[in-house]
Each structure stands twice: as structure tokens, then as C-alpha cells.
Amino acid sequence: MKKIIAFSGKGGVGKTTSLTLFLKYILENRNKLDILVIDSDPDANIADVIGEEVQFCDTIGGKMKILKDKIQKRQLPLDVPKNQIIEGDVYKCLIEMDEFDLLEMGRQEGEGCYCYINSVLKNVIDTLSKNYDITLLDSPAGLEHFARKTGRDVTDLVIVTDPSKMGIHTLTRILDITKELNLKFENIWVLGNRFPDNLRGILEKEVENIKISNLKLLGFISNNDEISMINLTGGNLLDLPLDNASYQEAKDIFAKII
């Protein structure tokens, strides 16, 4: 079983929290799997919600900033291809946790073109993900990652929205972009996060009105004070008690994916 599952949506709807709850579910129910988590959000939010501190210099963005400066100053060794240097830097950024590996993309700093670096970087990450049973991708704001056509190997796209017009509007924009770029997914899921019971019917109707054959409503996760407290205080969301009500909701709906 090889799956690459991307979580997307408008900023602030709970993509990172949803991905981490899904990771917790996998770790609880699918042991002995090789798991890679790629955080392509420039703010490195995955590290925040699992209680880890990642410095900019340890992210791919940090390594690429150094590499770009060396390229501009012609300080790279002539006998080593640049793509090999980029590949080596990616592996240096791989953070090996006890039960999964984490790759923090970080932000791009400084002026100048990153086009060549980004092109090689995309191929390296695609190759890297093939070494894992499951790859989870946190995609910033739901649009940038796919606009660069780097979502071609994603098996499942999970679009997260909160109970807001902006969240649902971004959902439809993401679907438009995937159609424009001819991106193919086995499944496209819509996840309602922090939805009260009385508003869930609105999202259900929105999904029903979208005529895409492989688009499905994944389900809803309620707002939860315990999760909010962990996120606010910098705790580890993976340590959330198993009997937490929202996690129980999440487990039931995530079983549809895997």
C-alpha cells in the first residue's frame, strides 16, 4: 500500500491539526508502516503542533538559501552536479522521529530566482516519498503547492474547510485549479473542521452540488477546547487522549481513507 495524502484548504481552517489527528490515527491503527510527513507551509506548523522546534537553517528553505547564495557567488565545487547537492541537502533536513520522519520545507528567503532549485527539489521529494508507505503533505493555503504542478503523485486530496464562506470559496478554487492543471487523484475528500451540528447541512449541500465523480464528503470534526489548549500552549497533539471526543470523530471518518 502506497498512499500520498495531501491536506489543503484556506489558511487557518485547521489543515495542520487535521493532518496531525490523521497521523495519530495511523500510528494507533497501522503500526510498522514507514511514514513521511512533509510540511510545505513556510511557517513550519507541523513542528509546532507536535511540540518540536525546528530552526530555519534545518529546513529545506534554509539549505536552499545557502545553496542559491553559493551558486550566485560561484562557490560550488565544479566536479559535483548541483542536483546531487540539492538531494544531499534534502536528506540532511530529514528529521527522524520515533515513529515517522518529518521534512520541513520552510520559507524561501532572499531575492533571485529559485526556479532551477524548485524543479530539482520537486523531483527529489517525489523520489523520496516512494520509499515510504504513507506520505502526508501539509500544503500552504491549499493553492501554491498545486499551482506548481507538484501534486501529480497525490493519491488522496483532503480539502479542509471551516464554517465560513471564505473556507468554502477556497474549496471551490482548489477544485478549479486541479481541473485547470489536469491533476488526477484517486479520491478528493471534503473535511468540515470545527463545524457545529446546525451548520453541517450547508456544507453537505455544497458538496452535493459539485459534480465531480470522485469528490466525497469525508465528514466533520467538532471544535474542541482540549485541542485548542494543546495548540495554544505548544503541546504535542499526538499526545491527545484517545477518548477525546473530536479525536473519536476523526477516527471514524479517517477510516474511510485508510
MIDO-544129 format. One line per field, with one value per residue: residue number from 1; x, y, z of N, C-alpha, C in turn. Coordinates in Angstrom, 2 decimals. Atoms other than C-alpha are relative to their C-alpha. Example, Ala and Ser with C-alpha at 12.3 -4.5 7.8 and 13.67 -1.06 7.14 Angstrom:
k	(1/2) $
n_x	(0.89/-0.82) $
n_y	(-1.19/-1.19) $
n_z	(0.00/-0.06) $
ca_x	(12.30/13.67) $
ca_y	(-4.50/-1.06) $
ca_z	(7.80/7.14) $
c_x	(0.90/-0.77) $
c_y	(1.20/1.09) $
c_z	(0.00/0.73) $
//
This chain:
k	(1/2/3/4/5/6/7/8/9/10/11/12/13/14/15/16/17/18/19/20/21/22/23/24/25/26/27/28/29/30/31/32/33/34/35/36/37/38/39/40/41/42/43/44/45/46/47/48/49/50/51/52/53/54/55/56/57/58/59/60/61/62/63/64/65/66/67/68/69/70/71/72/73/74/75/76/77/78/79/80/81/82/83/84/85/86/87/88/89/90/91/92/93/94/95/96/97/98/99/100/101/102/103/104/105/106/107/108/109/110/111/112/113/114/115/116/117/118/119/120/121/122/123/124/125/126/127/128/129/130/131/132/133/134/135/136/137/138/139/140/141/142/143/144/145/146/147/148/149/150/151/152/153/154/155/156/157/158/159/160/161/162/163/164/165/166/167/168/169/170/171/172/173/174/175/176/177/178/179/180/181/182/183/184/185/186/187/188/189/190/191/192/193/194/195/196/197/198/199/200/201/202/203/204/205/206/207/208/209/210/211/212/213/214/215/216/217/218/219/220/221/222/223/224/225/226/227/228/229/230/231/232/233/234/235/236/237/238/239/240/241/242/243/244/245/246/247/248/249/250/251/252/253/254/255/256/257/258) $
n_x	(0.84/-0.70/0.94/-0.45/1.23/-0.25/1.01/-0.02/1.10/-0.37/-0.79/0.74/1.17/-0.36/-0.67/-1.09/0.60/0.66/-1.06/-0.63/0.96/-0.07/-1.26/0.23/0.85/-0.84/-0.95/0.75/0.69/-0.76/-1.40/-1.01/-0.02/-0.96/0.82/-0.68/0.83/-0.63/0.66/-0.40/0.41/-1.20/-0.07/-0.39/1.00/0.02/-0.90/0.66/1.09/-0.52/-0.91/-1.40/-0.51/-0.85/-0.63/0.05/-1.17/0.24/1.05/-0.47/-0.12/-1.27/-1.08/0.03/-0.49/-1.46/-0.40/0.19/-1.07/-1.24/0.09/-0.20/-1.39/-0.83/-0.78/0.28/-1.05/0.29/0.08/1.21/1.21/0.86/1.13/-0.47/-0.11/1.37/0.47/-0.67/0.56/1.33/-0.18/-0.48/1.14/0.96/0.01/0.45/0.71/0.06/0.96/0.16/-1.01/0.58/-0.76/0.52/-0.41/-0.44/0.29/-1.09/-0.45/-0.93/0.42/-0.57/0.85/-0.18/0.68/-0.73/-0.01/1.33/0.24/-0.74/0.52/1.26/-0.31/-0.63/1.04/0.80/-0.77/-0.09/1.27/0.20/-0.61/0.88/1.33/0.95/-0.53/1.01/-0.48/0.72/-0.21/0.33/1.15/0.71/-0.14/-1.35/-0.62/0.56/-0.27/-1.30/0.16/-0.74/0.94/0.40/-0.05/0.86/1.11/1.19/-0.02/0.97/0.20/0.57/0.64/0.71/1.32/-0.08/0.13/-1.35/-0.50/0.68/-0.44/-1.32/0.25/0.36/-1.16/-0.94/0.55/-0.19/-1.42/-0.34/0.56/-0.79/-1.32/0.22/-0.54/0.85/-0.04/0.91/1.12/-0.02/0.84/0.26/0.07/0.48/-0.68/0.59/1.38/1.10/0.99/1.05/-0.52/-0.59/0.82/-0.40/-1.13/0.49/0.65/-1.03/-0.70/0.96/0.17/-1.23/0.10/-1.28/0.35/-0.78/0.07/0.86/-0.05/-0.66/0.70/-0.15/-0.66/0.53/-0.94/-0.35/-0.82/-1.24/-0.89/-0.37/-0.96/-1.28/-0.56/-0.34/-1.10/-1.18/-0.12/-0.09/1.34/-0.01/0.26/1.41/0.59/0.72/1.44/0.44/1.19/-0.29/-0.86/0.87/0.64/-1.02/-0.31/1.09/0.02/-1.27/0.04/0.44/-1.17/-0.95) $
n_y	(-1.19/-1.27/-1.11/-1.36/-0.68/-1.43/-0.79/-1.34/-0.85/-1.37/-0.13/-0.18/0.87/1.16/1.04/0.62/0.77/1.16/0.93/0.61/0.98/1.15/0.68/0.71/1.16/0.99/0.56/0.85/1.12/0.59/0.00/0.57/-0.66/-1.09/-1.20/-1.27/-1.20/-1.15/-1.26/-1.00/-1.33/-0.77/-0.26/1.24/0.20/1.38/0.05/-0.67/0.76/1.21/-0.40/-0.01/-1.29/0.17/-1.24/-0.24/0.60/1.44/0.24/-0.01/-1.39/-0.49/0.59/-0.51/-1.37/0.10/0.51/-1.04/-0.97/0.59/0.02/-1.37/-0.39/1.00/0.66/1.44/0.81/0.23/1.43/0.57/-0.58/-0.72/0.82/0.87/-0.82/-0.21/1.28/0.18/-0.94/0.51/1.08/-0.61/-0.65/1.01/0.13/1.34/0.15/1.40/0.80/-0.55/-1.00/-1.32/-0.87/-1.37/-0.75/-1.33/-1.08/-0.43/-1.33/-0.68/-0.27/0.88/1.07/1.33/0.90/1.24/0.70/0.54/1.09/1.17/0.33/0.73/1.36/0.69/0.32/1.06/1.24/0.32/0.49/1.38/0.90/0.07/0.56/-1.10/-1.35/-1.01/-1.30/-1.21/-0.93/-1.35/-0.72/0.84/-0.35/-0.15/1.29/0.57/-0.91/0.37/1.32/1.00/0.91/1.01/1.34/0.08/0.93/-0.54/-1.41/-0.33/-1.44/-0.33/-1.31/-0.31/-0.54/-1.38/-0.16/-0.03/1.37/0.71/-0.61/0.56/1.38/0.01/-0.47/1.12/0.93/-0.62/0.08/1.39/0.26/-0.75/0.61/1.42/0.84/1.16/0.61/1.13/-0.51/-1.36/0.00/-1.28/0.16/-1.16/-0.09/-0.92/-0.23/0.35/0.87/-0.70/-0.56/1.05/0.19/-0.95/0.58/1.19/-0.44/-0.52/1.14/0.66/-0.81/0.04/1.20/0.67/1.39/0.57/-0.92/0.52/-0.65/0.90/-0.08/-1.22/0.02/-1.10/-0.83/0.72/-0.85/0.69/-0.16/-1.41/-0.26/0.58/-0.84/-1.32/0.09/0.62/1.41/0.98/0.46/1.46/0.49/-0.20/1.23/0.78/-0.14/-1.35/0.11/-0.36/1.03/1.13/-0.36/0.06/1.41/0.61/-0.46/0.30/1.40/0.03/-0.22/1.11) $
n_z	(0.00/0.09/0.07/-0.25/-0.38/-0.17/-0.70/0.54/-0.44/-0.36/-1.22/-1.23/-0.15/-0.80/0.78/-0.75/-1.08/0.60/0.43/-1.18/-0.52/0.91/-0.32/-1.26/0.34/0.69/-0.96/-0.93/0.64/1.10/-0.42/0.88/1.30/0.15/0.20/0.23/-0.09/0.65/-0.35/1.00/-0.46/-0.37/-1.44/-0.68/-1.03/-0.50/-1.16/-1.12/-0.62/-0.64/-1.08/0.44/0.45/1.17/0.43/1.44/0.64/0.11/0.98/1.38/0.38/-0.52/0.79/1.37/-0.06/0.01/1.31/1.00/-0.19/0.51/1.46/0.47/-0.25/0.68/-1.04/-0.02/0.63/1.41/0.31/-0.61/0.61/-0.96/-0.44/-1.07/-1.20/-0.49/-0.56/-1.29/-0.96/-0.39/-0.98/-1.25/-0.65/-0.45/-1.46/-0.31/-1.26/-0.41/0.78/1.34/0.38/0.26/0.89/-0.07/1.18/-0.38/0.94/0.86/-0.38/0.90/1.36/1.01/0.51/-0.56/0.93/0.18/-1.28/-0.25/0.94/-0.48/-1.32/0.18/0.42/-1.13/-0.97/0.60/-0.13/-1.42/-0.50/0.44/-0.98/-1.16/0.24/-0.03/-0.06/-0.31/0.46/-0.44/1.10/-0.46/0.55/0.93/1.41/0.53/0.31/1.21/1.11/0.54/0.58/-0.77/-0.64/0.97/-0.56/-1.17/0.19/-0.66/-0.33/-1.05/-0.06/-1.31/-0.10/-1.24/0.33/0.47/1.45/0.57/0.05/1.08/1.26/0.31/0.42/1.42/0.77/0.09/0.99/1.32/0.35/0.32/1.33/0.97/0.13/0.33/-1.07/-0.21/-1.32/-0.17/-0.79/-0.54/-1.19/-0.64/-1.45/-0.74/-1.30/-0.99/0.40/-0.91/0.64/0.75/1.25/0.83/1.19/1.04/0.73/0.68/1.24/0.89/0.61/0.89/1.21/0.79/0.84/0.22/-0.33/-1.11/-1.15/-1.06/-1.31/-0.93/-1.28/-0.79/-1.31/-0.81/-0.74/-1.22/-0.87/-0.35/1.15/0.05/-1.07/0.41/1.06/-0.54/-0.98/0.59/-0.36/1.08/0.33/0.06/-1.36/-0.31/-0.53/0.99/-0.17/0.36/0.84/1.39/0.57/0.32/1.27/1.04/0.27/0.76/1.39/0.65/0.42/1.40/0.86/-0.14) $
ca_x	(0.00/1.43/-0.52/0.31/-2.34/-2.38/-4.27/-5.23/-7.61/-7.66/-5.13/-6.50/-9.15/-7.21/-5.25/-2.30/-4.44/-6.46/-3.30/-1.83/-5.01/-4.83/-1.19/-2.21/-4.88/-2.35/0.16/-2.54/-4.06/-1.43/1.82/5.00/4.34/7.03/5.53/6.83/5.29/6.13/5.31/5.34/3.89/6.53/5.65/6.56/3.33/3.64/6.61/4.58/1.66/3.87/5.96/9.14/11.31/12.83/15.29/15.20/18.68/17.34/14.58/14.89/14.26/17.27/19.50/18.34/19.05/22.66/22.85/21.43/23.97/26.80/25.53/25.44/28.96/30.24/31.37/30.09/32.59/32.83/33.02/29.68/26.38/24.00/21.18/23.32/23.98/20.25/19.48/22.08/20.62/17.12/18.35/20.16/16.83/15.02/14.09/13.84/11.19/10.48/7.55/7.78/10.07/9.43/10.56/10.10/10.12/10.43/10.25/12.33/14.42/16.26/15.87/16.58/15.15/14.67/13.25/16.03/16.26/12.49/12.40/15.11/13.68/10.26/11.79/13.88/10.85/8.82/11.59/11.95/8.25/8.40/10.46/7.52/4.21/2.34/3.29/1.26/1.57/0.54/0.03/0.08/-3.23/-4.28/-3.11/0.64/1.69/-0.69/-0.08/3.49/2.13/3.79/0.64/0.72/1.51/-1.00/-3.50/-5.91/-6.62/-8.29/-9.71/-10.37/-12.85/-14.20/-17.76/-17.06/-17.82/-14.08/-13.26/-15.87/-14.82/-11.22/-12.51/-14.08/-10.97/-8.80/-11.11/-10.93/-7.13/-6.88/-9.12/-7.13/-3.84/-5.37/-4.27/-5.60/-6.47/-7.95/-10.14/-10.97/-12.36/-14.00/-13.50/-15.53/-13.46/-14.85/-18.40/-21.33/-24.18/-26.60/-24.30/-23.25/-26.16/-24.84/-21.55/-23.35/-25.45/-22.37/-20.62/-23.76/-23.90/-20.32/-20.41/-17.10/-17.34/-14.56/-15.45/-16.86/-17.74/-15.33/-17.16/-16.99/-14.77/-16.25/-14.49/-12.65/-11.26/-8.65/-7.20/-7.26/-5.38/-2.67/-2.24/-2.15/0.36/2.72/1.98/2.14/-1.15/-0.09/-0.42/-4.11/-6.05/-7.57/-11.01/-11.08/-14.46/-13.14/-10.44/-13.11/-14.97/-11.75/-11.01/-14.41/-14.09/-10.39/-11.18/-12.76/-9.34/-7.27) $
ca_y	(0.00/3.34/6.49/10.16/12.21/16.00/18.28/21.60/24.49/28.14/29.24/28.92/26.26/23.59/21.73/21.10/19.99/17.67/16.17/15.58/13.88/11.67/10.90/9.96/7.66/5.95/5.48/3.97/1.64/0.94/0.16/-0.86/1.48/3.81/7.31/10.59/13.93/16.85/20.29/22.63/25.51/28.27/28.71/25.08/24.46/20.68/21.08/23.47/21.10/18.15/20.16/20.28/23.31/23.46/26.20/27.82/26.51/22.95/23.39/22.88/26.59/27.35/24.92/26.25/29.84/28.88/26.95/29.83/32.21/29.82/29.47/33.25/33.59/30.62/28.85/25.37/22.60/22.11/18.32/17.85/18.32/20.80/18.26/15.95/18.78/19.52/15.84/15.68/18.77/17.23/14.16/16.36/18.07/14.80/14.74/11.17/10.88/7.65/6.58/8.75/11.10/14.82/17.11/20.84/22.86/26.25/29.56/30.91/33.92/36.49/37.83/35.98/33.02/29.64/28.04/25.52/24.64/24.18/21.97/19.64/19.79/18.62/15.57/14.72/14.85/12.74/10.14/10.31/9.72/6.43/4.98/5.34/3.52/6.72/10.33/13.12/16.57/19.83/22.24/26.01/27.80/24.95/26.57/27.17/23.53/22.53/25.65/24.40/21.07/19.14/17.25/14.76/11.73/12.53/9.69/11.45/15.16/16.25/19.78/21.17/23.97/25.68/27.06/30.21/31.50/32.05/28.44/27.09/29.59/28.35/24.79/25.57/27.45/24.43/22.21/24.68/24.69/20.89/20.82/23.52/21.72/18.31/16.91/13.42/11.99/8.66/10.45/14.04/14.43/17.43/17.70/20.11/21.24/22.97/22.64/22.88/20.45/23.10/24.24/20.88/20.68/23.74/22.04/18.82/20.69/22.47/19.14/17.62/20.47/19.91/17.47/15.67/11.89/11.17/14.02/12.86/14.44/12.89/14.11/16.64/17.32/19.41/22.31/21.03/23.00/20.36/20.51/24.31/24.32/22.00/24.14/27.33/26.14/24.38/20.83/17.68/16.97/13.36/13.03/13.91/11.39/8.58/9.24/12.86/13.43/15.17/12.55/9.86/11.71/11.96/8.24/7.28/9.47/8.82/5.11/5.97/6.95/4.09) $
ca_z	(0.00/-1.12/-0.39/-0.67/1.10/0.82/3.20/1.67/2.23/3.22/5.81/9.33/8.68/10.58/7.90/10.18/13.11/10.85/9.34/12.80/14.02/10.92/11.70/15.25/13.82/11.52/14.34/16.54/13.96/11.31/13.08/11.29/8.39/7.09/7.30/5.89/6.85/4.56/5.91/2.93/4.94/5.24/8.93/9.76/11.64/11.92/14.24/16.38/16.92/17.85/20.31/18.21/17.50/14.04/13.15/9.71/8.96/9.40/6.82/3.08/2.61/4.80/2.92/-0.44/0.62/1.31/-1.96/-4.01/-2.49/-3.36/-6.93/-7.36/-5.92/-7.98/-4.83/-5.69/-6.48/-10.24/-10.02/-8.17/-10.07/-8.43/-8.37/-6.23/-3.80/-3.55/-2.98/-0.22/1.44/1.41/3.26/5.78/6.52/7.20/10.90/12.14/14.85/16.75/14.54/11.43/9.52/9.15/6.36/6.92/3.72/5.40/3.59/0.74/1.66/-0.38/-3.89/-7.08/-8.96/-7.30/-10.46/-11.05/-7.38/-7.11/-10.20/-8.89/-5.38/-6.58/-8.27/-5.20/-2.92/-5.36/-5.32/-1.54/-0.94/-2.86/-0.02/2.39/2.73/3.54/2.83/4.42/2.90/4.58/1.69/2.35/1.76/-0.49/-3.73/-4.04/-4.00/-6.77/-8.86/-9.26/-10.53/-7.72/-6.77/-9.61/-7.42/-4.68/-4.29/-1.92/-1.69/1.55/1.32/4.79/5.38/8.46/8.73/6.73/3.26/2.72/3.55/1.14/-1.54/-1.30/-1.59/-4.96/-6.11/-5.33/-7.36/-10.26/-10.15/-10.09/-13.17/-14.97/-14.30/-15.08/-11.73/-11.11/-7.70/-6.74/-4.20/-3.32/0.19/1.84/5.60/7.72/10.69/13.80/12.42/14.88/14.21/12.99/10.16/8.77/6.34/4.49/3.62/2.76/0.16/-1.21/-1.82/-3.35/-5.87/-7.07/-9.98/-9.61/-9.61/-7.12/-4.73/-1.40/1.92/4.39/7.49/10.30/13.31/16.11/17.79/20.85/23.81/24.63/21.12/21.20/24.52/23.18/20.07/22.13/24.74/22.34/23.46/21.39/19.64/19.21/23.00/22.83/24.98/22.96/24.43/23.27/21.60/18.49/18.04/18.19/15.43/13.44/13.78/12.41/9.32/8.65/8.38/5.01/3.66/5.00) $
c_x	(0.88/-1.02/0.73/-1.26/0.32/-1.18/0.12/-1.21/0.51/0.83/-0.90/-1.19/0.30/0.61/1.01/-0.54/-0.65/1.02/0.60/-0.93/-0.01/1.28/-0.14/-0.82/0.83/0.93/-0.70/-0.49/0.80/1.49/0.88/-0.07/1.07/-0.78/0.90/-1.02/0.78/-0.80/0.47/-0.52/1.24/0.14/0.33/-0.95/-0.05/0.89/-0.65/-1.01/0.46/1.10/1.46/0.39/0.99/0.53/-0.05/1.15/-0.16/-1.13/0.60/0.17/1.32/1.18/0.05/0.46/1.53/0.49/-0.13/1.11/1.33/0.00/0.31/1.46/0.99/0.93/-0.24/1.16/-0.40/-0.23/-1.22/-1.23/-0.89/-1.16/0.41/0.14/-1.38/-0.53/0.63/-0.57/-1.38/0.14/0.54/-1.14/-1.00/0.15/-0.59/-0.62/-0.07/-0.86/-0.24/1.14/-0.71/0.94/-0.65/0.53/0.54/-0.31/1.23/0.36/0.91/-0.57/0.65/-0.91/0.37/-0.49/0.73/-0.02/-1.35/-0.30/0.69/-0.58/-1.28/0.28/0.62/-1.05/-0.91/0.70/0.06/-1.28/-0.27/0.61/-0.89/-1.35/-1.04/0.76/-1.15/0.59/-0.91/0.30/-0.46/-1.14/-0.74/0.28/1.42/0.60/-0.50/0.23/1.35/-0.01/0.82/-0.93/-0.34/-0.01/-0.88/-1.17/-1.30/0.21/-1.10/-0.08/-0.75/-0.64/-0.62/-1.37/0.06/-0.14/1.37/0.57/-0.61/0.40/1.37/-0.12/-0.31/1.15/1.03/-0.47/0.17/1.45/0.40/-0.53/0.83/1.36/-0.07/0.67/-0.99/0.20/-0.94/-1.26/0.23/-1.02/-0.19/-0.21/-0.45/0.60/-0.63/-1.45/-0.97/-1.07/-0.96/0.48/0.50/-0.79/0.39/1.16/-0.44/-0.65/1.03/0.70/-0.91/-0.11/1.24/0.03/1.38/-0.13/0.74/0.06/-0.99/0.13/0.59/-0.73/0.32/0.75/-0.47/1.13/0.26/0.96/1.34/1.02/0.48/1.05/1.38/0.66/0.47/1.24/1.24/0.22/0.08/-1.39/-0.08/-0.23/-1.45/-0.60/-0.86/-1.51/-0.51/-1.12/0.28/0.93/-0.81/-0.77/0.98/0.32/-1.05/0.03/1.30/0.07/-0.48/1.18/0.92/-0.44) $
c_y	(1.24/1.11/1.32/0.83/1.45/0.65/1.44/0.77/1.39/0.02/0.22/-0.92/-1.26/-1.13/-0.76/-0.85/-1.27/-1.04/-0.71/-1.01/-1.25/-0.79/-0.80/-1.27/-1.10/-0.69/-0.95/-1.28/-0.71/0.01/-0.69/0.53/1.08/1.25/1.22/1.12/1.15/1.24/1.05/1.39/0.77/0.23/-1.25/-0.34/-1.41/-0.12/0.63/-0.90/-1.33/0.33/-0.02/1.40/-0.24/1.36/0.14/-0.68/-1.51/-0.33/-0.01/1.43/0.61/-0.53/0.59/1.46/0.01/-0.43/1.07/1.06/-0.51/-0.05/1.39/0.44/-0.97/-0.71/-1.50/-0.75/-0.36/-1.46/-0.68/0.66/0.66/-0.86/-0.97/0.76/0.23/-1.27/-0.25/0.90/-0.45/-1.07/0.53/0.63/-0.99/-0.21/-1.36/-0.04/-1.50/-0.84/0.52/0.98/1.29/0.80/1.37/0.79/1.37/1.02/0.25/1.44/0.58/0.17/-0.99/-1.17/-1.34/-1.07/-1.33/-0.83/-0.66/-1.19/-1.28/-0.48/-0.82/-1.46/-0.81/-0.44/-1.10/-1.35/-0.45/-0.64/-1.45/-1.01/-0.20/-0.61/1.11/1.31/0.96/1.36/1.11/1.08/1.39/0.63/-0.77/0.22/-0.06/-1.33/-0.54/0.90/-0.28/-1.40/-1.06/-1.00/-1.20/-1.41/-0.15/-0.93/0.56/1.47/0.27/1.53/0.32/1.38/0.16/0.56/1.48/0.02/-0.05/-1.41/-0.79/0.57/-0.54/-1.44/-0.06/0.47/-1.12/-1.00/0.55/-0.14/-1.43/-0.38/0.69/-0.65/-1.49/-0.92/-1.11/-0.56/-1.19/0.45/1.46/0.04/1.44/-0.26/1.29/0.02/1.10/0.36/-0.35/-0.80/0.75/0.61/-1.08/-0.24/0.92/-0.57/-1.25/0.36/0.54/-1.14/-0.72/0.73/0.02/-1.32/-0.53/-1.42/-0.55/0.93/-0.54/0.87/-0.99/-0.03/1.29/-0.29/1.22/0.83/-0.65/0.84/-0.64/0.12/1.45/0.33/-0.55/0.86/1.35/-0.05/-0.69/-1.44/-0.87/-0.57/-1.52/-0.63/0.22/-1.32/-0.72/0.16/1.41/-0.08/0.32/-1.01/-1.24/0.25/-0.18/-1.44/-0.62/0.45/-0.32/-1.45/-0.14/0.12/-1.21/-0.93) $
c_z	(0.00/-0.12/0.26/0.20/0.32/0.71/-0.47/0.51/0.34/1.28/1.22/0.20/0.82/-0.78/0.83/1.14/-0.55/-0.44/1.21/0.67/-0.88/0.25/1.29/-0.25/-0.67/1.00/0.97/-0.66/-1.08/0.36/-1.04/-1.43/-0.01/-0.41/-0.16/0.09/-0.60/0.33/-0.98/0.33/0.43/1.50/0.80/1.15/0.56/1.23/1.22/0.69/0.58/1.01/-0.36/-0.44/-1.13/-0.42/-1.52/-0.72/-0.18/-0.96/-1.41/-0.49/0.46/-0.79/-1.40/-0.06/-0.06/-1.38/-1.07/0.10/-0.57/-1.53/-0.57/0.15/-0.64/0.99/0.06/-0.65/-1.43/-0.32/0.62/-0.62/1.06/0.49/1.09/1.31/0.61/0.65/1.36/1.07/0.48/1.07/1.33/0.78/0.56/1.51/0.35/1.41/0.34/-0.94/-1.41/-0.26/-0.40/-0.88/0.00/-1.20/0.37/-1.10/-0.88/0.34/-1.07/-1.40/-0.96/-0.32/0.64/-0.98/-0.16/1.27/0.26/-0.90/0.46/1.33/-0.10/-0.36/1.14/1.01/-0.54/0.15/1.46/0.51/-0.41/0.95/1.23/-0.40/-0.09/0.09/0.25/-0.34/0.52/-1.02/0.39/-0.76/-1.08/-1.46/-0.52/-0.45/-1.33/-1.21/-0.64/-0.61/0.73/0.66/-0.86/0.57/1.24/-0.30/0.55/0.33/1.02/0.07/1.29/-0.08/1.37/-0.38/-0.36/-1.50/-0.66/-0.14/-1.14/-1.36/-0.41/-0.46/-1.49/-0.88/-0.18/-1.05/-1.41/-0.46/-0.37/-1.38/-1.07/-0.26/-0.32/1.02/0.31/1.41/0.03/0.74/0.36/1.13/0.50/1.50/0.65/1.39/0.85/-0.36/1.13/-0.76/-0.90/-1.31/-0.97/-1.29/-1.14/-0.83/-0.76/-1.34/-1.00/-0.73/-0.99/-1.33/-0.89/-0.77/-0.38/0.53/1.21/1.21/1.02/1.24/0.98/1.34/0.72/1.30/0.77/0.60/1.36/0.84/0.33/-1.13/-0.09/1.06/-0.37/-1.07/0.53/0.87/-0.55/0.41/-1.24/-0.26/-0.12/1.37/0.43/0.51/-1.04/0.10/-0.29/-1.04/-1.46/-0.66/-0.35/-1.29/-1.15/-0.37/-0.89/-1.47/-0.73/-0.46/-1.44/-0.96/0.02/1.11) $
//
